[in-house]
Amino acid sequence: MAQPSVILATASYDHTIRFWEAKSGRCYRTIQYPDSQVNRLEITPDKRFLAAAGNPHIRLFDVNSNSPQPVISYDSHTSNVMAVGFHCDGNWMYSGSEDGTVRIWDLRTATCQREYESRAAVNTVVLHPNQKELISGDQNGNIRVWDLAANSCSCELVPEVDTAVRSLTVMWDGSMVVAANNRGTCYVWRLLKGTQTITCFEPLHKLQAHDGYILKCLLSPEFCDPNRYLATASSDNTVKIWNVDGFKLERTLVINAGFGIACSQLMVLI
């Protein structure tokens, strides 16, 4: 059977990863993940591999294979891996874990090339579109920018003390970053290039988006321009779509209980 043109991959605390034909809703492949729950999924830039972040490892699976076995495993973390992503050219992978570290991996050898200490459980990590900075958010409410060229932390922000940052998202052109926290609040900054190419944060907006904690926030991709949106998913069983121009609420989706958790796991592979 031919590979579907659009694939949806989902993962869950039920220890499975499922591949779906997006247009029909048909599940055509299930991978058992017996070692732990799956906390996060991410696709490689070339669409060939799917990274599944668990506890405490990351497994890489071949999207186009029927094999249930991972292609390679990354095993240096010591607790739940909560974030994973890739350099735009697929040269390396990054991850963040509840063990308090952000790591960069050699994809071919599965070795950890760099390790950054966050001093608190890391819940979210995103790569700046300039491909030179990682931005992490942790359980203590800290947001840190890791300058990969200088191999150090170049900026620290604490929007709310002792309020966990659950999700971060950066606009595709690097103009804006949003941090969502445990109190249902989104903090928005403009991103400005400072001296020596270090990114500077300029406060733009504070959005009380939900009554419950936010599990995922996501800014719209390039092909949506000139319209720009922010999507937020929460434990209050709603998904909300906000127009970034003034942060007006465009739409609220009321979902069955537990969808907020699922929403932090799913993704589309195009």
FENLINJO-V439750 format. One record per backbone hydrogen bond with DSSP energy under -0.5 kcal/mol. NH is the residue of the N-H (numbers start at 0). CO is the residue of the C=O. E is the energy in kcal/mol with one decimal. If there is no record, write none. Layout:
# FENLINJO-V439750
nh: (NH:NH)
co: (CO:CO)
e: (E:E)
This chain:
# FENLINJO-V439750
nh: (6:7:8:9:11:14:16:17:18:19:20:21:21:23:24:25:27:27:28:30:31:32:35:37:38:38:39:41:43:46:49:50:51:52:52:53:53:55:57:58:59:60:60:62:62:63:64:70:71:73:74:80:81:81:82:84:86:89:92:93:94:95:96:97:99:101:102:103:104:105:106:106:109:110:112:112:113:115:117:117:118:121:122:122:123:125:127:127:130:133:134:135:136:137:138:140:142:143:144:145:145:146:146:147:147:148:150:151:153:153:154:156:161:162:163:164:165:165:166:168:170:171:173:176:177:178:179:180:181:183:185:186:187:188:189:190:191:191:193:193:196:197:199:201:202:203:204:206:207:208:208:209:213:214:215:217:219:223:224:226:229:230:231:232:233:234:236:238:239:240:241:241:242:243:243:245:246:247:249:249:250:252:253:254:254:258:260:261:262:263:263:264:265:266:268:269)
co: (268:19:266:17:15:11:30:9:28:7:25:5:19:20:20:20:18:25:18:16:29:14:32:11:36:52:52:50:48:43:60:41:58:39:50:51:56:78:73:51:71:49:58:47:60:47:61:59:59:57:72:53:79:95:95:93:91:86:104:84:102:82:100:79:96:115:94:113:92:110:90:104:105:105:103:110:103:101:99:115:99:96:120:136:136:134:125:132:127:145:125:143:123:141:120:137:156:135:154:133:143:144:151:131:145:131:146:146:144:151:144:142:139:159:161:137:163:179:179:177:175:219:170:188:168:186:166:184:163:180:206:178:204:176:201:174:189:199:191:197:193:194:191:189:200:187:187:185:205:183:206:183:180:232:232:230:228:220:221:223:241:217:239:215:237:212:233:252:231:250:229:239:247:227:241:243:242:242:240:247:240:238:251:236:252:255:257:257:258:259:260:261:261:8:6:267)
e: (-2.5:-2.3:-2.0:-2.4:-1.3:-1.0:-2.4:-2.7:-2.7:-2.9:-3.2:-2.0:-0.9:-0.5:-2.9:-0.8:-2.0:-0.6:-1.2:-3.2:-0.5:-3.5:-0.7:-1.3:-0.6:-3.3:-1.1:-1.8:-2.4:-2.4:-2.8:-3.5:-3.0:-2.9:-0.5:-0.5:-3.1:-0.5:-1.9:-2.5:-2.5:-3.0:-0.5:-2.8:-0.6:-0.6:-0.9:-3.5:-1.0:-2.8:-0.5:-3.1:-0.7:-2.1:-1.7:-1.9:-2.5:-2.2:-1.7:-2.5:-2.2:-1.9:-2.0:-2.9:-1.6:-2.3:-2.5:-1.9:-3.4:-2.7:-0.6:-0.7:-1.8:-0.5:-2.8:-0.6:-1.3:-3.1:-3.3:-0.6:-0.8:-2.4:-0.5:-2.2:-1.6:-2.5:-0.5:-2.8:-2.8:-2.0:-2.9:-2.6:-2.6:-1.9:-2.6:-1.6:-3.0:-2.2:-2.3:-3.5:-0.5:-0.7:-2.7:-2.5:-0.7:-0.6:-1.4:-1.5:-2.5:-0.5:-1.0:-2.7:-1.5:-1.6:-0.5:-2.2:-0.7:-2.4:-1.6:-1.9:-2.7:-0.6:-2.6:-2.2:-2.7:-2.5:-2.9:-2.1:-1.6:-1.4:-3.1:-2.9:-2.9:-2.5:-3.1:-1.9:-0.6:-3.0:-0.7:-3.4:-1.0:-1.9:-4.2:-2.5:-0.5:-2.7:-1.7:-3.1:-0.5:-1.4:-1.4:-1.9:-1.9:-2.3:-1.5:-2.3:-2.3:-1.6:-1.7:-1.5:-2.5:-2.9:-2.4:-2.6:-1.9:-2.5:-1.1:-2.4:-2.6:-2.7:-3.1:-0.5:-3.2:-2.3:-0.6:-1.6:-1.1:-1.0:-3.1:-0.5:-1.5:-3.4:-0.5:-2.8:-0.6:-1.8:-0.7:-1.5:-3.2:-0.8:-0.7:-2.1:-1.2:-1.6:-3.7:-0.6)
